[in-house]
Amino acid sequence: MKESQHIEWKESWRDEYLKWICGFANAEGGVLVIGRNDTGTAVGVDNAKKLLEDLPNKIRDVLGIMVDVHLTKADGKELIEIRVEPYPSPISYKGEYHYRSGSTKQELKGAGLERFLLKKRGRHWDDAPEPSFTAKSCSATAMRLFKQRAAESGRMERAVLRDRREVILGNLELTEKQWLKRAACLLFCDRPEKFVSGAWIKIGFFITDGDLRYQDEVHGSLFEQVEKTLELLHTKYLKAYISYQGLHRRETFLFPYAALREALLNAVVHKDYSSGIPIQISVYDDRVVFWNS
């Protein structure tokens, strides 16, 4: 038996190990064994019966959760096993949020903590309201581009697209009470990085991994970023092979337009926008690499 995602060994009890129990509860659950050293050898605990009585109450009072505490034996030594179930709601230790990842415990902070809390509540980062962004703040260009593409695809009726901005945003489930969600900032703000750090695309042309020849940054709403990036790739970054059919000149790109568009859309849609890192596209003579966080 080894320490793992679900098992942690400690030689003796210390109150700071409540953080480990908190980490198990916030992850997939696990077992904290008191009375084994770092190699897994049973060394036993002298006050096993007292711990058996005290720990359930201490864990309940500090963490607000119930755990199973058992007295076991190994190699003639008494051990305490604390079995922790995963909790659907976030559990804190004195205002700190800990999480079990692999065989380590981590304290969640910043964007990681925000993602964790939202996930526990069944929400996503871009689903949270952004009070400082309103329907009036929406880019007219982004709204027009969305309506044009929606009409062309046939997914929304033209009559619906003539409704007020507030109604359209509501139909897209981008509103919550009187607020717009962060996703609306990304889709309809002309400078979404004002609200979301790193919400733009960086393109570079490389001869080798360490030899960058030129680069561009693409800003604007996500709708505009997709359009501008595809245009830049075809007009500046990708080479076309020239051939002739009779009097007609033909240009054939190494990568089909539909494939580039699909890769770009995947990079935009599946990015973790809470990371603050822009999408990066690296163009070489023989390949294009799309990267997102």
Backbone hydrogen bonds, N-H to C=O, Kabsch-Sander energy under -0.5 kcal/mol:
donor,donor_aa,acceptor,acceptor_aa,energy
4,S,7,I,-1.6
7,I,4,S,-0.7
8,E,31,V,-2.2
10,K,33,V,-2.5
17,Y,14,R,-2.2
18,L,15,D,-1.8
19,K,16,E,-1.8
21,I,17,Y,-1.7
22,C,18,L,-2.4
23,G,19,K,-2.3
24,F,20,W,-2.3
25,A,21,I,-2.4
26,N,22,C,-1.9
27,A,23,G,-0.9
27,A,24,F,-0.7
29,G,24,F,-2.4
30,G,84,V,-2.2
31,V,6,H,-3.1
32,L,82,I,-2.4
33,V,8,E,-3.0
33,V,31,V,-0.6
34,I,32,L,-0.6
34,I,80,I,-3.2
35,G,10,K,-3.7
35,G,33,V,-0.6
36,R,10,K,-1.4
36,R,33,V,-0.5
37,N,41,T,-2.1
40,G,37,N,-2.0
43,V,35,G,-3.1
44,G,35,G,-2.1
45,V,78,E,-1.4
48,A,45,V,-0.6
51,L,47,N,-2.4
52,L,48,A,-2.3
53,E,49,K,-1.1
54,D,50,K,-2.8
55,L,51,L,-2.5
57,N,53,E,-0.5
58,K,54,D,-2.3
59,I,55,L,-2.9
60,R,56,P,-1.9
61,D,57,N,-2.6
62,V,58,K,-2.3
63,L,59,I,-2.3
64,G,59,I,-0.8
64,G,60,R,-1.1
65,I,59,I,-0.8
68,D,83,R,-1.9
69,V,67,V,-0.6
70,H,68,D,-0.5
70,H,81,E,-2.8
72,T,70,H,-0.6
72,T,79,L,-2.5
74,A,77,K,-2.2
77,K,74,A,-2.1
79,L,72,T,-3.2
80,I,34,I,-2.3
81,E,70,H,-2.6
82,I,32,L,-2.6
82,I,80,I,-0.5
83,R,68,D,-3.1
83,R,81,E,-0.7
84,V,30,G,-3.3
84,V,82,I,-0.6
87,Y,25,A,-3.0
93,Y,96,E,-3.4
94,K,62,V,-0.5
94,K,92,S,-0.7
96,E,93,Y,-1.9
97,Y,108,L,-0.5
98,H,96,E,-0.6
99,Y,106,Q,-2.7
100,R,23,G,-1.7
101,S,99,Y,-0.6
101,S,104,T,-2.6
104,T,101,S,-1.9
106,Q,99,Y,-2.7
108,L,97,Y,-3.2
108,L,106,Q,-0.6
112,G,109,K,-1.1
113,L,109,K,-1.0
114,E,110,G,-2.1
115,R,111,A,-2.5
116,F,112,G,-2.1
117,L,113,L,-2.6
118,L,114,E,-2.2
119,K,115,R,-2.6
120,K,116,F,-2.4
121,R,117,L,-1.2
122,G,119,K,-1.8
123,R,118,L,-3.4
127,D,124,H,-1.4
128,A,125,W,-1.2
130,E,180,L,-3.2
133,F,130,E,-1.9
134,T,132,S,-0.5
137,S,134,T,-0.9
138,C,135,A,-1.1
139,S,188,F,-3.9
143,M,139,S,-2.4
144,R,140,A,-2.4
145,L,141,T,-2.5
146,F,142,A,-2.4
147,K,143,M,-2.4
148,Q,144,R,-2.3
149,R,145,L,-2.5
150,A,146,F,-2.9
151,A,147,K,-2.3
152,E,148,Q,-2.2
153,S,149,R,-2.0
154,G,150,A,-1.1
155,R,150,A,-0.9
156,M,150,A,-0.9
161,L,157,E,-1.7
162,R,158,R,-0.6
162,R,159,A,-0.7
163,D,160,V,-1.6
168,I,164,R,-2.3
169,L,165,R,-2.9
170,G,166,E,-1.8
171,N,167,V,-2.5
172,L,168,I,-1.5
173,E,170,G,-1.6
174,L,169,L,-2.5
176,E,179,W,-2.7
179,W,176,E,-2.2
180,L,133,F,-0.7
181,K,174,L,-2.6
182,R,128,A,-2.4
183,A,126,D,-2.0
184,A,181,K,-1.1
185,C,181,K,-1.0
186,L,182,R,-1.8
187,L,183,A,-2.1
188,F,184,A,-2.8
189,C,185,C,-1.4
194,K,191,R,-2.3
195,F,192,P,-1.8
196,V,192,P,-2.8
199,A,196,V,-1.4
200,W,198,G,-1.9
201,I,218,V,-2.2
202,K,279,I,-3.0
203,I,216,D,-2.9
204,G,281,I,-2.3
205,F,214,Y,-2.9
206,F,204,G,-0.5
206,F,283,V,-3.1
207,I,211,D,-2.6
208,T,211,D,-0.6
211,D,208,T,-1.3
212,L,210,G,-0.6
213,R,205,F,-2.9
214,Y,205,F,-0.9
216,D,203,I,-2.6
218,V,201,I,-3.2
219,H,217,E,-0.6
222,L,186,L,-2.3
223,F,187,L,-0.5
225,Q,221,S,-2.9
226,V,222,L,-2.1
227,E,223,F,-1.8
228,K,224,E,-3.1
229,T,225,Q,-2.4
230,L,226,V,-2.2
231,E,227,E,-1.9
232,L,228,K,-2.6
233,L,229,T,-2.7
234,H,230,L,-1.7
235,T,231,E,-2.3
236,K,232,L,-2.5
237,Y,232,L,-1.4
238,L,233,L,-2.5
241,Y,252,T,-3.1
243,S,250,R,-2.5
245,Q,248,H,-2.9
246,G,244,Y,-0.5
248,H,245,Q,-1.8
250,R,243,S,-3.7
252,T,241,Y,-2.5
252,T,250,R,-0.5
253,F,251,E,-0.5
254,L,239,K,-0.9
260,L,256,P,-2.1
261,R,257,Y,-2.6
262,E,258,A,-2.2
263,A,259,A,-2.4
264,L,260,L,-2.6
265,L,261,R,-2.7
266,N,262,E,-2.3
267,A,263,A,-2.1
268,V,264,L,-2.2
269,V,265,L,-3.0
270,H,266,N,-2.4
271,K,268,V,-0.7
273,Y,271,K,-1.1
275,S,272,D,-1.8
276,G,273,Y,-0.7
279,I,200,W,-1.7
280,Q,291,W,-2.5
281,I,202,K,-3.0
282,S,280,Q,-0.5
282,S,289,V,-2.7
283,V,204,G,-3.0
283,V,281,I,-0.6
284,Y,287,R,-3.0
289,V,282,S,-3.0
290,F,288,V,-0.5
291,W,280,Q,-2.3
